[in-house]
Amino acid sequence: MRRKLLAGTAAASAAVASIQSYWSVRRLHQTRTPTASVNEPVPVGGGPQRVALILNPIKLQAAAARALVEQACSDAGWIPPLVLETTIEDPGTGQAEQALAAGADLVIAAGGDGTVRAVAQALAHRPAALGLLPLGTGNLLVRNLGLPYNDVVGCLRLALHGCERRIDMARITLRNDHTAMTSEYPFLVMGGIGFDASVMADAKTDLKEKYGWLAYSEAGMRHLPGRRRRITISLDGEPPQTRKVRSLLVANCGKLPAGVDFVPAARIDDGFLDVVVLSPRSLIGWTMMAAKILLRHRGGTPVISYYRAREVSVWSGEPIATQLDGDASGSITSMTARVDPGALLVRVPPPVPGASGPVPVMARPARSVPVTARPTRRRG
């Protein structure tokens, strides 16, 4: 009986993963819309700009991206860009500091999500704008800002001559009591612990190089049969509560590859983080979760809970895997994430005609929903 149950669970897990992959492929070419904003983008002022390019040299398109930026600055009649390459020791923060010291008006991060995150760390609360050239696998911030993530030339045009908007950044402190290690990082899209972090860490490099983000579906299939973990959660200083979960995600914005809008209510500049607790424990739970996320089902489901907070703290009795913007960030026994409102000035596309305007102030909760309370249902 137990063998049949395990076999059925494995087959169901494979089916869910296959459905997710199929749905993802169907939506590959759909146009992305930017994450909803509280404040509309404004056009960049005219005149010459001092441009710096922070380039990850190991990316396949690195040389071509450098040539494009140099040619674009020449065509505009501006001085040549300051080009600084990232290294293993410094993935972009030190280079961005050099660019700021040189008087850069625009600092372009050309690489993956790790490069963007490192450059953003230096640009937080500084007057220089962040431009984005997507050379990575996920390019999560690019997708959430509505940039043409598969068009480097289009992204460069918007970086140089598009609009600007201020967005929030999240800052997270990771601790591991077993190793006595503490580290602090920024992230821009989503951080997580549990299932999603294990998938990010275990995705095979050769598959990522060959198939891009679809490699994560294979890793997800391998990790679906895992167990729930007991963690303790506190939102905005509320009394901590214990839950059994597969994953907990803290989202600054919620769009993932292949058109999946994981947190439809998340806004990248509202001064809040969206907290998503995933707790499926059976085939039925995984199926409900897949239907909710992939089919954008509007109703609530007991295996997904949504909250909103300015700060979230999590504790675990045993080390649990973490990820930041799709990059594995080690195992922790506790973490604290908080929002840093309006930290970054980013170059983005013009407002989408007909898109919903700014969110009324009263529509955004003044404080988080306690974990003990019934979670707010999000419109999907």
C-alpha positions as CSV (number, residue, x, y, z in Angstrom):
1,M,0.0,0.0,0.0
2,R,2.8,2.4,0.9
3,R,4.6,1.6,-2.3
4,K,1.5,2.4,-4.3
5,L,1.0,5.7,-2.4
6,L,4.6,6.7,-3.1
7,A,4.3,5.8,-6.7
8,G,1.1,7.7,-7.1
9,T,2.6,10.7,-5.4
10,A,5.7,10.6,-7.7
11,A,3.5,10.3,-10.8
12,A,1.3,13.2,-9.7
13,S,4.3,15.3,-9.0
14,A,5.6,14.6,-12.5
15,A,2.2,15.5,-13.9
16,V,2.1,18.8,-12.0
17,A,5.6,19.7,-13.1
18,S,4.8,18.8,-16.7
19,I,1.6,20.9,-16.6
20,Q,3.7,23.8,-15.3
21,S,6.3,23.4,-18.0
22,Y,3.6,23.1,-20.7
23,W,1.8,26.2,-19.4
24,S,5.1,28.1,-19.3
25,V,6.0,27.2,-22.9
26,R,2.6,28.3,-24.1
27,R,3.1,31.7,-22.6
28,L,6.7,32.3,-23.7
29,H,5.9,34.9,-26.3
30,Q,3.2,36.8,-24.5
31,T,3.8,40.5,-23.9
32,R,4.8,41.3,-20.4
33,T,3.2,44.2,-18.6
34,P,5.1,46.1,-15.8
35,T,4.3,45.5,-12.2
36,A,1.6,48.0,-11.1
37,S,3.0,51.2,-9.7
38,V,1.9,53.7,-7.1
39,N,3.7,56.5,-9.0
40,E,3.8,56.8,-12.7
41,P,7.2,56.8,-14.6
42,V,8.4,60.2,-15.7
43,P,10.5,61.0,-18.9
44,V,14.2,61.3,-18.6
45,G,15.4,64.9,-19.0
46,G,17.3,65.9,-22.2
47,G,21.0,66.6,-22.4
48,P,24.1,64.5,-22.3
49,Q,24.5,61.8,-19.7
50,R,27.6,60.3,-18.1
51,V,27.1,56.5,-18.5
52,A,28.8,53.7,-16.7
53,L,28.5,50.0,-17.7
54,I,28.9,47.4,-15.1
55,L,29.5,44.2,-17.2
56,N,29.6,40.5,-16.2
57,P,32.3,39.3,-18.6
58,I,31.3,35.6,-18.5
59,K,27.9,36.2,-20.1
60,L,27.7,35.0,-23.7
61,Q,26.5,38.4,-24.9
62,A,28.9,40.5,-22.9
63,A,31.1,41.6,-25.7
64,A,28.2,42.5,-27.9
65,A,26.5,44.4,-25.1
66,R,29.6,46.5,-24.5
67,A,29.9,47.4,-28.2
68,L,26.2,48.4,-28.2
69,V,26.6,50.7,-25.2
70,E,29.7,52.3,-26.6
71,Q,28.1,52.9,-30.0
72,A,24.9,54.3,-28.5
73,C,26.8,56.8,-26.5
74,S,28.8,57.8,-29.5
75,D,25.7,58.2,-31.6
76,A,24.2,60.5,-28.9
77,G,27.3,62.6,-28.9
78,W,28.1,61.7,-25.3
79,I,31.5,60.9,-23.9
80,P,32.4,57.2,-24.0
81,P,30.9,55.1,-21.2
82,L,33.0,54.0,-18.2
83,V,33.2,50.2,-18.5
84,L,33.9,48.2,-15.4
85,E,33.8,44.4,-15.3
86,T,32.6,42.3,-12.4
87,T,34.7,39.7,-10.7
88,I,34.1,36.6,-8.6
89,E,35.3,38.6,-5.6
90,D,33.1,41.6,-6.4
91,P,30.0,41.0,-8.5
92,G,29.2,44.6,-9.0
93,T,28.9,46.7,-5.8
94,G,32.5,48.0,-5.8
95,Q,32.3,48.8,-9.5
96,A,29.1,50.7,-9.0
97,E,30.7,52.7,-6.2
98,Q,33.6,53.6,-8.7
99,A,31.0,54.7,-11.2
100,L,29.3,57.0,-8.7
101,A,32.6,58.5,-7.7
102,A,33.3,59.2,-11.4
103,G,30.0,61.2,-11.5
104,A,27.8,58.7,-13.5
105,D,24.3,59.8,-14.1
106,L,23.3,56.3,-15.3
107,V,24.8,53.0,-14.2
108,I,23.8,50.1,-16.5
109,A,24.0,46.6,-15.0
110,A,24.7,44.1,-17.8
111,G,24.4,40.5,-16.5
112,G,22.0,38.4,-14.5
113,D,20.0,39.0,-11.4
114,G,23.1,38.6,-9.2
115,T,24.8,41.5,-11.1
116,V,21.7,43.7,-10.8
117,R,21.4,43.0,-7.1
118,A,25.0,43.9,-6.5
119,V,24.9,47.1,-8.5
120,A,21.6,48.1,-6.8
121,Q,23.2,47.8,-3.4
122,A,25.6,50.7,-4.2
123,L,22.9,52.8,-6.0
124,A,20.4,52.7,-3.1
125,H,19.3,56.3,-2.2
126,R,21.8,57.8,-4.6
127,P,20.8,60.2,-7.5
128,A,22.2,58.0,-10.3
129,A,19.7,55.8,-12.2
130,L,19.9,52.1,-12.7
131,G,19.7,50.8,-16.3
132,L,19.2,47.1,-17.1
133,L,20.6,45.0,-19.8
134,P,19.4,41.4,-19.4
135,L,22.1,38.8,-20.0
136,G,21.1,36.2,-17.4
137,T,18.7,33.3,-17.1
138,G,15.8,34.6,-15.1
139,N,16.2,38.4,-15.5
140,L,13.5,38.8,-12.9
141,L,13.6,42.6,-12.2
142,V,13.6,43.2,-16.0
143,R,10.4,41.2,-16.4
144,N,8.7,42.9,-13.5
145,L,9.5,46.4,-14.8
146,G,8.0,45.5,-18.2
147,L,11.3,45.8,-20.1
148,P,11.7,43.7,-23.2
149,Y,13.8,40.9,-21.5
150,N,14.6,39.2,-24.8
151,D,15.7,42.4,-26.6
152,V,19.0,43.8,-25.3
153,V,18.9,46.6,-27.9
154,G,15.4,47.6,-26.7
155,C,16.5,47.6,-23.1
156,L,19.5,49.8,-23.9
157,R,17.3,52.3,-25.7
158,L,15.0,52.5,-22.6
159,A,18.0,52.8,-20.3
160,L,19.4,55.7,-22.2
161,H,16.2,57.5,-23.3
162,G,13.3,56.0,-21.4
163,C,11.5,57.0,-18.3
164,E,12.4,56.9,-14.6
165,R,10.6,55.6,-11.5
166,R,11.6,55.0,-7.9
167,I,11.1,51.4,-6.7
168,D,11.4,49.7,-3.3
169,M,14.3,47.4,-2.4
170,A,14.2,44.7,0.3
171,R,17.0,44.1,2.7
172,I,17.5,40.8,4.4
173,T,19.6,39.5,7.3
174,L,20.4,35.8,7.2
175,R,21.6,33.9,10.3
176,N,22.8,30.3,10.9
177,D,23.2,29.5,14.6
178,H,24.9,26.2,13.7
179,T,27.8,27.9,11.9
180,A,27.6,31.3,13.7
181,M,27.3,33.0,10.4
182,T,25.4,36.2,9.8
183,S,25.1,38.0,6.4
184,E,23.1,40.9,5.0
185,Y,22.0,41.3,1.4
186,P,19.6,43.4,-0.7
187,F,17.1,41.8,-3.0
188,L,14.7,43.3,-5.6
189,V,12.1,40.7,-6.6
190,M,11.7,37.8,-4.2
191,G,13.4,35.9,-1.4
192,G,12.4,32.5,-0.1
193,I,13.1,29.6,2.2
194,G,12.2,26.0,1.7
195,F,11.1,24.2,-1.5
196,D,11.8,27.1,-3.9
197,A,15.3,27.6,-2.5
198,S,16.1,23.9,-2.8
199,V,15.0,24.0,-6.4
200,M,17.2,27.0,-7.2
201,A,20.2,25.4,-5.5
202,D,19.7,22.0,-7.2
203,A,18.9,23.1,-10.8
204,K,21.5,21.4,-13.0
205,T,24.0,23.9,-14.5
206,D,24.1,22.1,-17.9
207,L,20.3,22.2,-18.2
208,K,20.3,25.9,-17.3
209,E,22.9,26.6,-20.0
210,K,20.9,24.7,-22.5
211,Y,17.3,25.4,-21.6
212,G,17.4,28.5,-19.4
213,W,14.8,28.8,-16.7
214,L,13.0,25.7,-17.8
215,A,15.8,23.7,-16.0
216,Y,14.1,24.7,-12.7
217,S,11.0,22.5,-13.7
218,E,13.2,19.4,-13.7
219,A,14.6,20.3,-10.2
220,G,11.1,21.1,-9.0
221,M,9.9,17.7,-10.0
222,R,12.6,16.1,-7.9
223,H,11.8,18.1,-4.8
224,L,8.0,17.9,-4.9
225,P,7.7,14.7,-2.7
226,G,9.6,16.4,0.2
227,R,8.2,17.1,3.6
228,R,6.9,20.3,5.2
229,R,9.1,22.2,7.6
230,R,8.1,23.8,10.9
231,I,8.9,27.5,11.1
232,T,7.9,30.4,13.3
233,I,6.8,33.7,11.7
234,S,6.4,37.2,12.9
235,L,5.1,40.1,10.8
236,D,5.8,43.7,11.9
237,G,6.5,42.7,15.4
238,E,3.2,40.8,15.9
239,P,3.4,37.8,18.3
240,P,5.2,34.9,16.5
241,Q,3.2,32.0,15.3
242,T,4.3,28.5,14.2
243,R,3.4,27.0,10.8
244,K,4.3,23.8,8.9
245,V,5.2,25.0,5.4
246,R,6.9,23.9,2.1
247,S,8.0,27.4,1.3
248,L,7.8,30.9,2.6
249,L,8.4,33.7,0.1
250,V,8.9,37.4,0.7
251,A,8.1,39.4,-2.5
252,N,8.9,42.9,-3.5
253,C,7.1,42.1,-6.8
254,G,5.6,38.9,-8.0
255,K,6.2,38.1,-11.7
256,L,8.2,35.0,-12.7
257,P,9.3,33.6,-16.0
258,A,6.8,32.3,-18.6
259,G,4.1,34.8,-17.6
260,V,3.5,33.4,-14.1
261,D,2.2,36.3,-11.9
262,F,2.9,34.6,-8.6
263,V,1.7,37.5,-6.4
264,P,-0.8,39.5,-8.4
265,A,-1.3,42.1,-5.7
266,A,2.4,42.9,-5.2
267,R,3.5,46.4,-6.2
268,I,7.1,47.3,-6.5
269,D,6.8,50.8,-5.0
270,D,4.1,50.6,-2.3
271,G,6.4,50.5,0.7
272,F,5.3,46.9,1.6
273,L,6.5,43.3,1.2
274,D,4.1,40.6,0.3
275,V,4.5,37.4,2.2
276,V,3.4,34.1,0.7
277,V,3.1,30.9,2.8
278,L,2.9,27.6,0.8
279,S,1.8,24.5,2.7
280,P,0.7,21.7,0.4
281,R,1.2,18.3,1.9
282,S,-0.5,16.0,-0.6
283,L,-1.4,15.5,-4.2
284,I,-4.6,17.5,-3.7
285,G,-2.7,20.4,-2.2
286,W,-0.2,20.5,-5.0
287,T,-3.0,20.4,-7.6
288,M,-4.9,23.2,-5.8
289,M,-1.7,25.3,-5.7
290,A,-0.9,24.7,-9.4
291,A,-4.5,25.7,-10.4
292,K,-4.4,28.8,-8.3
293,I,-1.0,30.0,-9.7
294,L,-1.0,28.8,-13.3
295,L,-4.7,29.3,-14.1
296,R,-5.0,32.5,-12.0
297,H,-7.9,31.2,-10.0
298,R,-9.5,34.0,-8.1
299,G,-10.8,32.1,-5.1
300,G,-8.9,31.3,-2.0
301,T,-7.2,28.0,-1.2
302,P,-6.0,26.7,2.2
303,V,-2.5,25.7,0.9
304,I,-1.6,29.3,0.0
305,S,-1.8,32.2,2.4
306,Y,-1.0,35.9,1.6
307,Y,0.1,38.6,4.0
308,R,1.6,42.1,3.7
309,A,4.1,43.6,6.0
310,R,7.0,46.1,6.2
311,E,9.1,43.5,8.1
312,V,9.0,39.8,8.4
313,S,11.1,37.5,10.7
314,V,11.3,33.8,10.4
315,W,12.9,31.1,12.7
316,S,13.6,27.5,12.0
317,G,14.7,24.8,14.5
318,E,17.0,23.2,11.8
319,P,18.8,24.8,8.9
320,I,16.6,25.5,5.9
321,A,17.7,26.6,2.4
322,T,17.2,30.2,1.1
323,Q,17.3,32.0,-2.2
324,L,17.4,35.7,-3.2
325,D,16.1,36.7,-6.7
326,G,16.6,33.1,-7.9
327,D,20.2,32.7,-6.6
328,A,20.9,30.2,-3.7
329,S,22.0,32.1,-0.6
330,G,22.8,29.3,1.8
331,S,21.0,27.7,4.8
332,I,19.7,29.6,7.8
333,T,18.1,29.1,11.1
334,S,16.6,32.6,11.2
335,M,16.1,35.6,8.9
336,T,14.6,39.1,8.9
337,A,13.5,40.9,5.8
338,R,12.4,44.5,5.7
339,V,11.3,46.9,2.9
340,D,13.5,49.9,2.0
341,P,10.9,52.2,0.3
342,G,11.8,54.2,-2.8
343,A,15.5,53.1,-2.6
344,L,16.2,52.9,-6.3
345,L,15.8,55.1,-9.3
346,V,15.3,52.8,-12.3
347,R,15.0,53.4,-16.0
348,V,11.8,51.9,-17.3
349,P,9.4,52.0,-20.3
350,P,6.8,54.8,-20.6
351,P,3.4,54.1,-18.9
352,V,1.2,51.6,-20.7
353,P,-1.8,53.3,-22.3
354,G,-5.0,52.2,-20.6
355,A,-3.2,50.6,-17.7
356,S,-4.6,51.2,-14.2
357,G,-3.3,54.3,-12.6
358,P,-1.8,54.9,-9.1
359,V,-3.2,52.8,-6.3
360,P,-5.3,54.9,-3.8
361,V,-3.5,55.4,-0.5
362,M,-6.5,53.9,1.4
363,A,-6.2,50.7,-0.6
364,R,-2.9,49.8,0.9
365,P,-3.1,48.4,4.4
366,A,-1.5,50.5,7.1
367,R,-0.1,47.5,8.9
368,S,0.4,43.8,8.3
369,V,-2.2,41.1,8.8
370,P,-1.3,39.1,11.9
371,V,-0.4,35.5,11.1
372,T,-3.2,34.4,13.5
373,A,-5.8,36.3,11.5
374,R,-7.5,34.9,8.4
375,P,-5.2,35.9,5.5
376,T,-6.4,38.5,3.0
377,R,-7.5,37.0,-0.2
378,R,-5.8,38.4,-3.2
379,R,-7.5,39.0,-6.4
380,G,-5.7,37.0,-9.1
